[in-house]
Amino acid sequence: MTEHNHPEPWCSVFVGVSLDGFIARPNGDLDWLMGEGGGDSEEHGYNEFIAGIDAIVMGRKTFEKVLAFDKWYYGNKRVVVLSHQSLDLSTARSLGGVVETMAGTPGDIVSKLVASDAPRLYVDGGITIQHFLRAGLIQRVIISRLPVLIGEGVPLFGSVPRDIRFHHVMTRTFPGGMVQSEYRIV
């Protein structure tokens, strides 16, 4: 237990990636995720994953992309958008989203959320994932690799200051060719 009797934080990543390692096109587009092998005809473990999460932490660009989706995929889970700018949260709230903004280092964000009884975090968005990884705050990574090459885009992992070792937990395959692997950070 940490000080003030708060539970230890548990930060997870649940992300789709192209076969060539990108999470989005250079312009942030995710259209390739909805094609053959991806899509939401199956939920691929997402519902079970999100049920075990207290809050979702994402960057501003990811939030803006999520607002363009056909529905709000986070239910009534608390969504924290990292931004130093003020954001219009009304669209997300009109879709039923419980949304707020926060600023600070990854460590500050995790501390604030743990203190507000939200220790189990879903970290989403390329830059945000990279910042939390570099800060040593990610414990679990679930990567769904789709059978598509998009050629260029936003990489899942950027540069890291040191090797980050993973322990393989399990791998599942799905009709259509998607392969999903879960890892714990060693």
Disulfide bonds with the S-S distance in Angstrom:
none
